[in-house]
């Protein structure tokens, strides 16, 4: 598409410049709000140009780092490039880049892990300091100066509203048929002036399909043409299929007892192969008229829509494989009837999640025998990715399900442990734990009852005797018997392993 087609507002054409010139407008020490959510809709040229500038400044002995705020994880062209250049002072709220992770765990980059629903409001509250620059990818700038979003919304509305300067990347690779898929809500307010968010069903549209921006704040427009980062999902293996099977059987059990309707309730699913396997399983199950109120649209959810099993999916971004991306682009015009992309402060909003009765399904690193879940840290100290939106949905959902294979590191580590080495989701927010071994329904159980169900149903047989032994001795010897623990040996299953088994 030509410049006249993608940048229709004449006033913005005078601000077209190269990515290097745009990057020169970002000062050292700035807090920069970048678009992007799980590898979709992130700026692709300016971050790389900024990384080159930072490397050049470092080469002559001048310090240069910035704060990087996003919606969630992005891609090597953003997180990876800036981290490799040693250019990130502080990162928030979620990341999955290996170079970022290495810098954070080495103590060379500060990282704030935040519930995704909190980020925009924390910035509005002034809790995180001043936002200096926003770098946002869009597909078009319309005649009236409004911006057609790309393949994710994330925190872009807030970045555009609050940044002093706005840099816009207009990506002509993105399908223009995306126009009309977005729902940007401008009705949020600061306390004490808040009003209810008027979403009563997953597909309700309550906003406008474009971003509004003050033209005076736009300092640069950069034309790009490049795809999002796409990650292929592994075909469902025996482990993920077993986990999916337990969850689907549980859903049928809940329907039979009148606790779920035949079409279930709106689904939320974290990112990954296991979550994708659950979606695939729903496609072959007895469920019809499904809906989703979630963060990301994945391959399995897209296939449910295309098959007619799912009528509507609300999300804040895409997380598709290369093949699914091709299908999505080919069918984008038709998919607009079934897909809504919203700001993450709305897609993850506790009020809406609770009202709709969302079924939350998220992955975890480990769970302890009492139901506390660690979803972020390896061995308690090394960050993996971050909490993302799992807490938003687990605390407020109708059902809170956490799932993982029962072992890791080739079977040398148990995902069920006596005491979690880091707790992101307390036992109060965890209703169901699932591994390929089975499903533990923890609703209505006391801590000791939970322990028995988790060990019996979810632990791998090779670790079950050690967990049984610990639990029995804790019940016999712990000072308190509400949640019995032997604090001097709760982590022995970990500390007895060679150091190489405890790394990320």
ABEGO torsion letter per residue (X at the ends): XBAAAABABAAAAAABBBAAAAAAABBBGBBBBBBEBGGBGBBAAAAAAAAAAAAAAAAAGBBBBBBBBBABBBBAABAAAAAAAGABABBOABBABAAAAAAAAAGABBBBBBBAAAAAAAAAAGAAEBBABBBBBBABBBAAGBBBBBABAEAAAAAAAABABBBBBBBAABBAAABGABBBBAABBBOAABBBBBBABAABBABBABBBBBAAABABBBBBBBBBBBBBBBBBBAAAAAAAAAAAAAAAAAAAAGABBAAEBBBBBBBEAAAAAAAAAAAABABBGBBBBBABBBAAAAAAAAAGABABBBBABBBBBAAAAAAAAAAAAAAAAABBBBBAAAAABAAAAAAAGBBBBBBBABBBAAGBBBAABBGGABBAAEAEAAAAAAAABABBBBBBBABBGGGABBABBABBABBABBAAABABBBBAAEBBBABGBBAAAAAAAAAAAABBAAAAAAAAAAAAAAAAABABAABBBBAAAAAAAAAABBAAAABX
